[in-house]
Amino acid sequence: MADFAGAKAAIKAYLAANWSAFGVAWPNEPRPSLLDGDGKPVACWVYGEIAGTRGQIRGVGVPGDHVVIDDGLIQLTAFVPADTGTDFADVQATALGEVFRVKQFYDAEPGTCVRTWTPSVGTVTASADSGMWVGITVTIPFEFWH
């Protein structure tokens, strides 16, 4: 049976299948190497988070047989080395958003899917790792229908 944990796993798998430019780290999982072969910071890396924001019942029917929609946000932050400007991070955040722009996947069973909507590129985020990195976050709203 499809559930929210499965929807989150599907979002991560969808990104992995459609994004290979730079490594992606997720909470409490190993992150990609932040140094290249010469020991210098990589050009970019991405940190991803997926959060549910609310749930709702859509339509009428027999109790326990309703369509439920769980809303959420996918937040992907493209980090670039500090003191290198934000243009490259903006480009990567925009490209990450385009991966998810108005898509449907995780059709695990009839009536179940994840639908993503229009991405929004944000402003500069706080530096990570003691000021070595600066990031730009793209936020993609999604709905998990089940």
DRENMAR-829355 format. One record per residue: residue number from 1; residue in one letter; x, y, z of N, C-alpha, C in turn. Coordinates in steps of 0.001 Angstrom, whole numbers, padded with zeros to 6 digits. Atoms other than C-alpha are relative to their C-alpha. Last residue first. Layout:
N
<num->NUM; residuo->A; n.east->X; n.north->Y; n.up->Z; ca.east->X; ca.north->Y; ca.up->Z; c.east->X; c.north->Y; c.up->Z>
...
! end
This chain:
146
<num->146; residuo->H; n.east->000207; n.north->001412; n.up->-000323; ca.east->-003799; ca.north->008366; ca.up->-002176; c.east->-001375; c.north->-000211; c.up->000609>
<num->145; residuo->W; n.east->001398; n.north->000447; n.up->000082; ca.east->-002646; ca.north->011601; ca.up->-003757; c.east->-000061; c.north->-001492; c.up->000360>
<num->144; residuo->F; n.east->000011; n.north->001456; n.up->000034; ca.east->000718; ca.north->012984; ca.up->-002648; c.east->-001451; c.north->-000427; c.up->000075>
<num->143; residuo->E; n.east->001159; n.north->000650; n.up->-000599; ca.east->000829; ca.north->016661; ca.up->-003541; c.east->000178; c.north->-001501; c.up->-000143>
<num->142; residuo->F; n.east->000503; n.north->001255; n.up->000567; ca.east->003969; ca.north->018651; ca.up->-004239; c.east->-001247; c.north->-000444; c.up->000741>
<num->141; residuo->P; n.east->001153; n.north->000563; n.up->-000701; ca.east->005393; ca.north->022152; ca.up->-003817; c.east->-000420; c.north->-001311; c.up->-000673>
<num->140; residuo->I; n.east->000987; n.north->000547; n.up->000921; ca.east->008898; ca.north->022686; ca.up->-005199; c.east->-001164; c.north->-000555; c.up->000827>
<num->139; residuo->T; n.east->001079; n.north->000689; n.up->-000703; ca.east->011288; ca.north->024943; ca.up->-003303; c.east->-001043; c.north->-000433; c.up->-001023>
<num->138; residuo->V; n.east->001198; n.north->000049; n.up->000829; ca.east->014627; ca.north->025986; ca.up->-004810; c.east->-001024; c.north->-000834; c.up->000768>
<num->137; residuo->T; n.east->000997; n.north->001049; n.up->-000148; ca.east->017331; ca.north->026991; ca.up->-002357; c.east->-001119; c.north->000163; c.up->-001018>
<num->136; residuo->I; n.east->001267; n.north->-000534; n.up->000491; ca.east->020501; ca.north->028972; ca.up->-003109; c.east->-001004; c.north->-001154; c.up->000025>
<num->135; residuo->G; n.east->000978; n.north->000728; n.up->000796; ca.east->023583; ca.north->028077; ca.up->-001118; c.east->-001194; c.north->000823; c.up->-000423>
<num->134; residuo->V; n.east->001176; n.north->-000869; n.up->000057; ca.east->026828; ca.north->029465; ca.up->000243; c.east->-000991; c.north->-000674; c.up->-000932>
<num->133; residuo->W; n.east->000971; n.north->000189; n.up->001078; ca.east->029675; ca.north->027196; ca.up->001303; c.east->-001128; c.north->001003; c.up->000130>
<num->132; residuo->M; n.east->-000676; n.north->000449; n.up->001216; ca.east->032882; ca.north->027468; ca.up->003355; c.east->-000926; c.north->-000051; c.up->-001207>
<num->131; residuo->G; n.east->-000187; n.north->-001058; n.up->000980; ca.east->031290; ca.north->029617; ca.up->006064; c.east->000713; c.north->-000405; c.up->-001270>
<num->130; residuo->S; n.east->-000857; n.north->-001092; n.up->-000481; ca.east->031761; ca.north->027216; ca.up->008954; c.east->000314; c.north->001037; c.up->-001072>
<num->129; residuo->D; n.east->-001373; n.north->000415; n.up->-000294; ca.east->030316; ca.north->024168; ca.up->007173; c.east->000919; c.north->001189; c.up->000292>
<num->128; residuo->A; n.east->-000138; n.north->001294; n.up->-000672; ca.east->027183; ca.north->025732; ca.up->005699; c.east->001471; c.north->-000271; c.up->000249>
<num->127; residuo->S; n.east->-001156; n.north->000815; n.up->000359; ca.east->026536; ca.north->029361; ca.up->004851; c.east->-000004; c.north->-001295; c.up->000789>
<num->126; residuo->A; n.east->-001160; n.north->-000114; n.up->-000904; ca.east->023067; ca.north->030677; ca.up->005447; c.east->001112; c.north->-000908; c.up->-000481>
<num->125; residuo->T; n.east->000187; n.north->000624; n.up->-001303; ca.east->020784; ca.north->030656; ca.up->002441; c.east->001246; c.north->000229; c.up->000845>
<num->124; residuo->V; n.east->-001201; n.north->000623; n.up->-000543; ca.east->020848; ca.north->033077; ca.up->-000477; c.east->-000305; c.north->-000565; c.up->001385>
<num->123; residuo->T; n.east->-001146; n.north->-000880; n.up->-000200; ca.east->017387; ca.north->033823; ca.up->-001830; c.east->001171; c.north->-000787; c.up->000566>
<num->122; residuo->G; n.east->-000030; n.north->-000953; n.up->-001101; ca.east->014743; ca.north->031577; ca.up->-003211; c.east->001236; c.north->000857; c.up->000017>
<num->121; residuo->V; n.east->-001389; n.north->-000164; n.up->-000438; ca.east->014061; ca.north->029799; ca.up->-006488; c.east->000041; c.north->001117; c.up->001026>
<num->120; residuo->S; n.east->-000296; n.north->-001389; n.up->-000332; ca.east->010398; ca.north->028813; ca.up->-006775; c.east->001423; c.north->000077; c.up->000544>
<num->119; residuo->P; n.east->-001090; n.north->-000298; n.up->-000930; ca.east->009347; ca.north->025600; ca.up->-008465; c.east->000192; c.north->001492; c.up->000207>
<num->118; residuo->T; n.east->-000957; n.north->-000971; n.up->000505; ca.east->005901; ca.north->025161; ca.up->-010064; c.east->001083; c.north->000315; c.up->001041>
<num->117; residuo->W; n.east->000518; n.north->-001219; n.up->000607; ca.east->004021; ca.north->021965; ca.up->-009240; c.east->001146; c.north->000934; c.up->-000372>
<num->116; residuo->T; n.east->-000780; n.north->-001174; n.up->-000368; ca.east->004737; ca.north->018363; ca.up->-008372; c.east->-000496; c.north->001198; c.up->-000785>
<num->115; residuo->R; n.east->000075; n.north->-001064; n.up->000998; ca.east->002251; ca.north->015521; ca.up->-008426; c.east->000790; c.north->001191; c.up->000513>
<num->114; residuo->V; n.east->-000581; n.north->-001257; n.up->-000463; ca.east->002927; ca.north->012314; ca.up->-006516; c.east->-000095; c.north->000961; c.up->-001171>
<num->113; residuo->C; n.east->-001082; n.north->-000634; n.up->000756; ca.east->000614; ca.north->009443; ca.up->-007321; c.east->000559; c.north->001175; c.up->000786>
<num->112; residuo->T; n.east->-001133; n.north->-000443; n.up->-000807; ca.east->-002009; ca.north->007014; ca.up->-006056; c.east->001053; c.north->000630; c.up->-000898>
<num->111; residuo->G; n.east->000393; n.north->-001121; n.up->-000852; ca.east->-005457; ca.north->006513; ca.up->-007567; c.east->001110; c.north->000554; c.up->000871>
<num->110; residuo->P; n.east->001022; n.north->-000907; n.up->000545; ca.east->-004613; ca.north->003077; ca.up->-008956; c.east->-000406; c.north->001077; c.up->001010>
<num->109; residuo->E; n.east->001250; n.north->000754; n.up->000104; ca.east->-001399; ca.north->001721; ca.up->-007411; c.east->-001060; c.north->000960; c.up->-000524>
<num->108; residuo->A; n.east->-000209; n.north->001298; n.up->-000635; ca.east->002236; ca.north->002806; ca.up->-007168; c.east->-001214; c.north->-000913; c.up->-000103>
<num->107; residuo->D; n.east->001310; n.north->000591; n.up->000267; ca.east->001856; ca.north->005681; ca.up->-009642; c.east->000023; c.north->-001445; c.up->000520>
<num->106; residuo->Y; n.east->000409; n.north->000845; n.up->-001116; ca.east->004888; ca.north->007239; ca.up->-008023; c.east->-001442; c.north->-000462; c.up->-000176>
<num->105; residuo->F; n.east->-000703; n.north->001281; n.up->-000114; ca.east->005191; ca.north->009901; ca.up->-010750; c.east->-000487; c.north->-000698; c.up->001262>
<num->104; residuo->Q; n.east->000750; n.north->001000; n.up->-000757; ca.east->003544; ca.north->013095; ca.up->-011999; c.east->000778; c.north->-001306; c.up->-000029>
<num->103; residuo->K; n.east->-000200; n.north->001413; n.up->000323; ca.east->005442; ca.north->016184; ca.up->-013102; c.east->-000951; c.north->-000864; c.up->000822>
<num->102; residuo->V; n.east->001273; n.north->000567; n.up->000438; ca.east->004688; ca.north->019931; ca.up->-013158; c.east->000186; c.north->-001441; c.up->-000517>
<num->101; residuo->R; n.east->001081; n.north->-000902; n.up->000430; ca.east->008268; ca.north->021247; ca.up->-012811; c.east->-001177; c.north->-000792; c.up->-000588>
<num->100; residuo->F; n.east->001291; n.north->000314; n.up->-000618; ca.east->010306; ca.north->018593; ca.up->-010954; c.east->-001173; c.north->000829; c.up->-000524>
<num->99; residuo->V; n.east->000143; n.north->001460; n.up->-000059; ca.east->013539; ca.north->018489; ca.up->-012971; c.east->-001402; c.north->-000371; c.up->000480>
<num->98; residuo->E; n.east->000557; n.north->000460; n.up->001282; ca.east->013006; ca.north->022184; ca.up->-013733; c.east->-000148; c.north->-001519; c.up->-000051>
<num->97; residuo->G; n.east->001440; n.north->-000234; n.up->000023; ca.east->013511; ca.north->022999; ca.up->-010057; c.east->-000645; c.north->-000522; c.up->-001270>
<num->96; residuo->L; n.east->000616; n.north->000978; n.up->-000902; ca.east->016939; ca.north->021371; ca.up->-010095; c.east->-001514; c.north->000153; c.up->000022>
<num->95; residuo->A; n.east->000002; n.north->001290; n.up->000703; ca.east->017886; ca.north->023443; ca.up->-013148; c.east->-000617; c.north->-001104; c.up->000858>
<num->94; residuo->T; n.east->001025; n.north->-000078; n.up->001049; ca.east->016853; ca.north->026659; ca.up->-011363; c.east->-000108; c.north->-001330; c.up->-000740>
<num->93; residuo->A; n.east->001299; n.north->000052; n.up->-000680; ca.east->018866; ca.north->025693; ca.up->-008288; c.east->-001138; c.north->000040; c.up->-001013>
<num->92; residuo->Q; n.east->000228; n.north->001375; n.up->-000431; ca.east->021879; ca.north->024936; ca.up->-010526; c.east->-001347; c.north->-000147; c.up->000710>
<num->91; residuo->V; n.east->000188; n.north->000842; n.up->001182; ca.east->021698; ca.north->028272; ca.up->-012356; c.east->-000327; c.north->-001438; c.up->000422>
<num->90; residuo->D; n.east->001305; n.north->-000329; n.up->000582; ca.east->021212; ca.north->030207; ca.up->-009113; c.east->-000316; c.north->-000896; c.up->-001188>
<num->89; residuo->A; n.east->001000; n.north->000636; n.up->-000870; ca.east->024174; ca.north->028364; ca.up->-007542; c.east->-001408; c.north->000290; c.up->-000507>
<num->88; residuo->F; n.east->-000027; n.north->001432; n.up->000306; ca.east->026339; ca.north->029361; ca.up->-010522; c.east->-001020; c.north->-000748; c.up->000849>
<num->87; residuo->D; n.east->000551; n.north->000261; n.up->001331; ca.east->025294; ca.north->033017; ca.up->-010187; c.east->-000064; c.north->-001496; c.up->-000309>
<num->86; residuo->T; n.east->001162; n.north->000896; n.up->-000067; ca.east->025845; ca.north->033095; ca.up->-006419; c.east->-000571; c.north->-000345; c.up->-001368>
<num->85; residuo->G; n.east->001235; n.north->-000556; n.up->000537; ca.east->029309; ca.north->034593; ca.up->-006139; c.east->-001127; c.north->-001018; c.up->000079>
<num->84; residuo->T; n.east->000013; n.north->000246; n.up->001445; ca.east->032566; ca.north->032667; ca.up->-005683; c.east->-001250; c.north->000582; c.up->-000654>
<num->83; residuo->D; n.east->-000788; n.north->-001010; n.up->000718; ca.east->033441; ca.north->033941; ca.up->-002181; c.east->000092; c.north->-000259; c.up->-001504>
<num->82; residuo->A; n.east->000116; n.north->-001399; n.up->-000418; ca.east->032094; ca.north->030820; ca.up->-000482; c.east->000935; c.north->000877; c.up->-000828>
<num->81; residuo->P; n.east->-001008; n.north->-000500; n.up->-000939; ca.east->032166; ca.north->027571; ca.up->-002461; c.east->-000211; c.north->001488; c.up->000319>
<num->80; residuo->V; n.east->-001238; n.north->-000297; n.up->000737; ca.east->028840; ca.north->026645; ca.up->-004077; c.east->001024; c.north->000515; c.up->001014>
<num->79; residuo->F; n.east->-001087; n.north->-000674; n.up->-000699; ca.east->025812; ca.north->024994; ca.up->-002453; c.east->001199; c.north->000167; c.up->-000925>
<num->78; residuo->A; n.east->-001245; n.north->000145; n.up->000765; ca.east->022636; ca.north->024152; ca.up->-004386; c.east->001065; c.north->000837; c.up->000695>
<num->77; residuo->T; n.east->-000916; n.north->-001119; n.up->-000104; ca.east->019794; ca.north->023793; ca.up->-001887; c.east->001278; c.north->-000326; c.up->-000747>
<num->76; residuo->L; n.east->-001312; n.north->000400; n.up->000474; ca.east->016868; ca.north->021526; ca.up->-002729; c.east->000900; c.north->001226; c.up->000004>
<num->75; residuo->Q; n.east->-000940; n.north->-001121; n.up->-000043; ca.east->013597; ca.north->021898; ca.up->-000852; c.east->001380; c.north->-000526; c.up->-000343>
<num->74; residuo->I; n.east->-001333; n.north->000511; n.up->000276; ca.east->010732; ca.north->019559; ca.up->-001732; c.east->000901; c.north->001228; c.up->000006>
<num->73; residuo->L; n.east->-001000; n.north->-000814; n.up->000690; ca.east->007549; ca.north->020779; ca.up->-000095; c.east->001283; c.north->-000803; c.up->-000174>
<num->72; residuo->G; n.east->-001352; n.north->-000091; n.up->-000533; ca.east->004428; ca.north->018971; ca.up->000998; c.east->000881; c.north->000893; c.up->-000838>
<num->71; residuo->D; n.east->-000813; n.north->-001039; n.up->000626; ca.east->000719; ca.north->018435; ca.up->000618; c.east->001390; c.north->-000001; c.up->000626>
<num->70; residuo->D; n.east->-000994; n.north->-000536; n.up->-000921; ca.east->-000946; ca.north->015147; ca.up->001573; c.east->000847; c.north->001001; c.up->-000778>
<num->69; residuo->I; n.east->-001115; n.north->-000709; n.up->000625; ca.east->-004072; ca.north->014512; ca.up->-000462; c.east->000888; c.north->000544; c.up->001112>
<num->68; residuo->V; n.east->-000759; n.north->-000833; n.up->-000926; ca.east->-006558; ca.north->011899; ca.up->000697; c.east->001151; c.north->000624; c.up->-000775>
<num->67; residuo->V; n.east->-001294; n.north->-000359; n.up->000568; ca.east->-009216; ca.north->010425; ca.up->-001596; c.east->000667; c.north->000953; c.up->000983>
<num->66; residuo->H; n.east->-000150; n.north->-001323; n.up->000582; ca.east->-011939; ca.north->008970; ca.up->000564; c.east->001344; c.north->000111; c.up->-000725>
<num->65; residuo->D; n.east->-000152; n.north->000228; n.up->001441; ca.east->-012805; ca.north->005336; ca.up->001258; c.east->000074; c.north->001333; c.up->-000737>
<num->64; residuo->G; n.east->-001082; n.north->000944; n.up->000227; ca.east->-012378; ca.north->005274; ca.up->005033; c.east->000254; c.north->-000283; c.up->-001466>
<num->63; residuo->P; n.east->-001155; n.north->-000216; n.up->-000863; ca.east->-015747; ca.north->006914; ca.up->005538; c.east->001045; c.north->-001106; c.up->-000188>
<num->62; residuo->V; n.east->000067; n.north->000825; n.up->-001188; ca.east->-017952; ca.north->006217; ca.up->002496; c.east->001225; c.north->000275; c.up->000876>
<num->61; residuo->G; n.east->000075; n.north->001436; n.up->000168; ca.east->-017934; ca.north->009026; ca.up->000033; c.east->-000093; c.north->-000695; c.up->001335>
<num->60; residuo->V; n.east->000899; n.north->000637; n.up->-000949; ca.east->-017267; ca.north->012690; ca.up->-000453; c.east->-000001; c.north->-001491; c.up->-000263>
<num->59; residuo->G; n.east->001210; n.north->000684; n.up->000454; ca.east->-014499; ca.north->014572; ca.up->-002145; c.east->-000782; c.north->-000622; c.up->001133>
<num->58; residuo->R; n.east->000603; n.north->-000592; n.up->001194; ca.east->-010927; ca.north->015469; ca.up->-001239; c.east->-001213; c.north->-000838; c.up->-000382>
<num->57; residuo->I; n.east->000852; n.north->000958; n.up->000700; ca.east->-009730; ca.north->014767; ca.up->002288; c.east->-000634; c.north->000724; c.up->-001168>
<num->56; residuo->Q; n.east->001404; n.north->-000355; n.up->000154; ca.east->-006840; ca.north->016912; ca.up->003463; c.east->-000744; c.north->-001125; c.up->-000707>
<num->55; residuo->G; n.east->000774; n.north->001030; n.up->000679; ca.east->-003289; ca.north->016629; ca.up->004693; c.east->-001449; c.north->000423; c.up->-000068>
<num->54; residuo->R; n.east->001359; n.north->000211; n.up->-000496; ca.east->-000794; ca.north->019312; ca.up->005635; c.east->-000634; c.north->-001128; c.up->-000785>
<num->53; residuo->T; n.east->000498; n.north->-001244; n.up->-000579; ca.east->002827; ca.north->020438; ca.up->005280; c.east->-001429; c.north->-000110; c.up->000516>
<num->52; residuo->G; n.east->001444; n.north->-000094; n.up->000147; ca.east->004820; ca.north->017291; ca.up->004618; c.east->-000484; c.north->001265; c.up->000671>
<num->51; residuo->A; n.east->000837; n.north->-000184; n.up->-001185; ca.east->008529; ca.north->017868; ca.up->004333; c.east->-001468; c.north->000002; c.up->-000384>
<num->50; residuo->I; n.east->001391; n.north->000193; n.up->000406; ca.east->011220; ca.north->016733; ca.up->001908; c.east->-000849; c.north->000092; c.up->001258>
<num->49; residuo->E; n.east->000918; n.north->000292; n.up->-001097; ca.east->014812; ca.north->017935; ca.up->002274; c.east->-001405; c.north->-000123; c.up->-000570>
<num->48; residuo->G; n.east->001440; n.north->000107; n.up->000209; ca.east->017697; ca.north->018000; ca.up->-000171; c.east->-000758; c.north->-000328; c.up->001270>
<num->47; residuo->Y; n.east->000602; n.north->000559; n.up->-001208; ca.east->021288; ca.north->019247; ca.up->000015; c.east->-001513; c.north->000012; c.up->-000184>
<num->46; residuo->V; n.east->001410; n.north->-000280; n.up->-000269; ca.east->023073; ca.north->019757; ca.up->-003295; c.east->-000420; c.north->-000672; c.up->001301>
<num->45; residuo->W; n.east->000640; n.north->001193; n.up->-000525; ca.east->026750; ca.north->020039; ca.up->-004217; c.east->-001390; c.north->000404; c.up->000467>
<num->44; residuo->C; n.east->001353; n.north->-000086; n.up->-000543; ca.east->028639; ca.north->022524; ca.up->-006356; c.east->-000370; c.north->-001335; c.up->000637>
<num->43; residuo->A; n.east->000695; n.north->-001169; n.up->000543; ca.east->032016; ca.north->023364; ca.up->-007906; c.east->-001377; c.north->000186; c.up->000630>
<num->42; residuo->V; n.east->000693; n.north->000286; n.up->001252; ca.east->033844; ca.north->020905; ca.up->-005645; c.east->-000760; c.north->001248; c.up->-000452>
<num->41; residuo->P; n.east->001455; n.north->000177; n.up->-000077; ca.east->036126; ca.north->022377; ca.up->-002978; c.east->-000603; c.north->-000272; c.up->-001380>
<num->40; residuo->K; n.east->000691; n.north->-001290; n.up->000039; ca.east->039839; ca.north->021803; ca.up->-003660; c.east->-001508; c.north->-000243; c.up->000096>
<num->39; residuo->G; n.east->000217; n.north->-000506; n.up->-001347; ca.east->041678; ca.north->018666; ca.up->-002536; c.east->-000655; c.north->001366; c.up->000057>
<num->38; residuo->D; n.east->-001138; n.north->-000836; n.up->-000389; ca.east->043110; ca.north->017968; ca.up->-005995; c.east->-000150; c.north->000581; c.up->001407>
<num->37; residuo->G; n.east->-001214; n.north->000805; n.up->-000062; ca.east->040755; ca.north->015036; ca.up->-006653; c.east->001235; c.north->000764; c.up->000434>
<num->36; residuo->D; n.east->-000333; n.north->000689; n.up->001241; ca.east->037739; ca.north->017219; ca.up->-005835; c.east->001296; c.north->-000791; c.up->000183>
<num->35; residuo->L; n.east->-001302; n.north->-000357; n.up->000560; ca.east->036571; ca.north->018035; ca.up->-002339; c.east->000226; c.north->-000782; c.up->-001289>
<num->34; residuo->L; n.east->000010; n.north->-001443; n.up->000222; ca.east->033013; ca.north->018111; ca.up->-000986; c.east->001323; c.north->000495; c.up->-000567>
<num->33; residuo->S; n.east->-001281; n.north->-000631; n.up->-000310; ca.east->032557; ca.north->014370; ca.up->-001299; c.east->-000063; c.north->001482; c.up->-000348>
<num->32; residuo->P; n.east->-001057; n.north->000185; n.up->000997; ca.east->028902; ca.north->013444; ca.up->-001456; c.east->001288; c.north->000681; c.up->000452>
<num->31; residuo->R; n.east->000021; n.north->-001032; n.up->001026; ca.east->026852; ca.north->013317; ca.up->001726; c.east->001119; c.north->-000264; c.up->-001001>
<num->30; residuo->P; n.east->-001334; n.north->-000485; n.up->000380; ca.east->026166; ca.north->010194; ca.up->003720; c.east->-000097; c.north->001066; c.up->-001087>
<num->29; residuo->E; n.east->-000584; n.north->000905; n.up->000988; ca.east->022567; ca.north->010020; ca.up->004939; c.east->001383; c.north->000546; c.up->-000365>
<num->28; residuo->N; n.east->-000470; n.north->001214; n.up->-000646; ca.east->021070; ca.north->011588; ca.up->008088; c.east->000463; c.north->-001078; c.up->-000984>
<num->27; residuo->P; n.east->-000188; n.north->000050; n.up->-001455; ca.east->019210; ca.north->014250; ca.up->006104; c.east->000389; c.north->-001408; c.up->000480>
<num->26; residuo->W; n.east->001303; n.north->-000028; n.up->-000663; ca.east->019753; ca.north->013968; ca.up->002334; c.east->000228; c.north->-000091; c.up->001505>
<num->25; residuo->A; n.east->000021; n.north->000511; n.up->-001374; ca.east->022875; ca.north->014753; ca.up->000289; c.east->-001414; c.north->000147; c.up->000547>
<num->24; residuo->V; n.east->001102; n.north->-000452; n.up->-000843; ca.east->022912; ca.north->015154; ca.up->-003491; c.east->000104; c.north->-000677; c.up->001356>
<num->23; residuo->G; n.east->000483; n.north->000897; n.up->-001038; ca.east->025985; ca.north->014912; ca.up->-005713; c.east->-001080; c.north->000640; c.up->000857>
<num->22; residuo->F; n.east->-000745; n.north->-000101; n.up->-001251; ca.east->026302; ca.north->017129; ca.up->-008762; c.east->-000627; c.north->-000929; c.up->001016>
<num->21; residuo->A; n.east->-001023; n.north->-001042; n.up->000102; ca.east->025274; ca.north->017040; ca.up->-012447; c.east->000881; c.north->000071; c.up->001237>
<num->20; residuo->S; n.east->-001309; n.north->000608; n.up->-000246; ca.east->023491; ca.north->013675; ca.up->-012240; c.east->001120; c.north->001041; c.up->-000003>
<num->19; residuo->W; n.east->-000998; n.north->-001017; n.up->-000346; ca.east->019845; ca.north->014647; ca.up->-012003; c.east->001328; c.north->-000690; c.up->000281>
<num->18; residuo->N; n.east->000086; n.north->-001138; n.up->000916; ca.east->016899; ca.north->012762; ca.up->-013556; c.east->001020; c.north->001104; c.up->000272>
<num->17; residuo->A; n.east->000110; n.north->000448; n.up->001392; ca.east->017149; ca.north->009252; ca.up->-012099; c.east->000089; c.north->001146; c.up->-000999>
<num->16; residuo->A; n.east->-001200; n.north->000781; n.up->000342; ca.east->018455; ca.north->010452; ca.up->-008719; c.east->-000021; c.north->-000435; c.up->-001464>
<num->15; residuo->L; n.east->-001121; n.north->-000923; n.up->000147; ca.east->015729; ca.north->013120; ca.up->-008582; c.east->001258; c.north->-000755; c.up->-000424>
<num->14; residuo->Y; n.east->000255; n.north->-000789; n.up->001207; ca.east->013007; ca.north->010549; ca.up->-009260; c.east->001143; c.north->000986; c.up->-000241>
<num->13; residuo->A; n.east->-000355; n.north->000831; n.up->001153; ca.east->014519; ca.north->008193; ca.up->-006667; c.east->-000196; c.north->000758; c.up->-001312>
<num->12; residuo->K; n.east->-001453; n.north->000140; n.up->000015; ca.east->014413; ca.north->010914; ca.up->-003997; c.east->000460; c.north->-000817; c.up->-001210>
<num->11; residuo->I; n.east->-000541; n.north->-001320; n.up->000337; ca.east->010817; ca.north->011775; ca.up->-004867; c.east->001519; c.north->-000080; c.up->-000092>
<num->10; residuo->A; n.east->000203; n.north->-000193; n.up->001442; ca.east->009878; ca.north->008072; ca.up->-004888; c.east->000550; c.north->001350; c.up->-000455>
<num->9; residuo->A; n.east->-001001; n.north->000830; n.up->000685; ca.east->011417; ca.north->007585; ca.up->-001425; c.east->-000111; c.north->000174; c.up->-001514>
<num->8; residuo->K; n.east->-001303; n.north->-000642; n.up->-000194; ca.east->009353; ca.north->010513; ca.up->-000145; c.east->001100; c.north->-000783; c.up->-000716>
<num->7; residuo->A; n.east->-000008; n.north->-001200; n.up->000849; ca.east->006200; ca.north->009020; ca.up->-001700; c.east->001333; c.north->000736; c.up->000131>
<num->6; residuo->G; n.east->-000228; n.north->000434; n.up->001380; ca.east->006996; ca.north->005653; ca.up->-000139; c.east->000042; c.north->001171; c.up->-000955>
<num->5; residuo->A; n.east->-001414; n.north->000405; n.up->000051; ca.east->007316; ca.north->007281; ca.up->003292; c.east->000357; c.north->-000475; c.up->-001408>
<num->4; residuo->F; n.east->-000811; n.north->-001210; n.up->000121; ca.east->003988; ca.north->009013; ca.up->002637; c.east->001491; c.north->-000327; c.up->-000049>
<num->3; residuo->D; n.east->000052; n.north->-000853; n.up->-001183; ca.east->002214; ca.north->005714; ca.up->001969; c.east->000955; c.north->001178; c.up->-000187>
<num->2; residuo->A; n.east->-000769; n.north->-001248; n.up->000110; ca.east->001317; ca.north->003434; ca.up->-000943; c.east->-000170; c.north->000827; c.up->001275>
<num->1; residuo->M; n.east->000842; n.north->-001182; n.up->000000; ca.east->000000; ca.north->000000; ca.up->000000; c.east->000890; c.north->001249; c.up->000000>
! end
